[in-house]
Amino acid sequence: MRDIIIVKKDLVNAYTGEVEEYEFRGFKSSKIKGGFIMTYKSFFEILPNVITSSLDLKIALEIVDNFTYMQVEVALKASKIAKKFDTSTNKVTLLIKKMVEQKLLCRVDRGIYRLNPFMYLPYRADGQELQKEWVELCKK
């Protein structure tokens, strides 16, 4: 039987800007580095706009897995990801572009991206701090 994990976090509401307590429920998993992830409903709402094939899903999960609580900005190399999945660099580049358009990723600099903490939080990440940084980053 799998252990259920309940985590309560104070996070910034994306619409009101107020700090609210959120409760996340999940299962312990040995497949996720270090423990578990937290996803918001908005993460699942944008997926149909980004994912059109099983390959897209594999690539998107590979991209998201690069982000950790210690590494909030990641250099994404389309050629490296494409080689891993035996696909074209153009396919990976277009997927990254869709992820940026849907605001799952934010381009910080050339090839450097940040994951939207209002949609997805890596294990042990400080959601409140990441959300404040995201809001400031998006103002630019």
Stockholm file with secondary structure:
# STOCKHOLM 1.0

chainA/1-140         MRDIIIVKKDLVNAYTGEVEEYEFRGFKSSKIKGGFIMTYKSFFEILPNVITSSLDLKIALEIVDNFTYMQVEVALKASKIAKKFDTSTNKVTLLIKKMVEQKLLCRVDRGIYRLNPFMYLPYRADGQELQKEWVELCKK
#=GR chainA/1-140 SS CCCEEEEEEEEECTTTCCEEEEEEEEECCSSSTTSCCEECHHHHHHHHHHCCSHHHHHHHHHHHHTCCSSCCEEECCHHHHHHHTTCCHHHHHHHHHHHHHTTSEEEEETTEEEECTTTEECTTCCHHHHHHHHHHHHHC
#=GC SS_cons         CCCEEEEEEEEECTTTCCEEEEEEEEECCSSSTTSCCEECHHHHHHHHHHCCSHHHHHHHHHHHHTCCSSCCEEECCHHHHHHHTTCCHHHHHHHHHHHHHTTSEEEEETTEEEECTTTEECTTCCHHHHHHHHHHHHHC
//
